[in-house]
């Protein structure tokens, strides 16, 4: 019984460390808003949120989110939820918009 308890404890602790996010720098800004992941968004200023619903596939709603992020003037966006609605073929997504990093402009 004791080895099983030890094994469960080790697996639990190793799973917790797998969920820890290490900061990564976002890609260089471009003319178009770029999708980033959670680790890249840690030091960026949030501009707001957007959502979209689109018939078709998950790619269709992701393209709609990208277009709305560009229209809003965001530098980056992070899709935080993407799911099929109760209507088959209708996809729904939420995203957070981010501006350019201010870390480089504060250094002299």
PyMOL commands that set and color helices and strands:
alter all, ss='L'
color gray80, all
select helices_A, chain A and resi 2-18+38-40+58-71
alter helices_A, ss='H'
color red, helices_A
select strands_A, chain A and resi 34-35+46-55+76-84+90-98
alter strands_A, ss='S'
color yellow, strands_A
deselect
rebuild
show_as cartoon
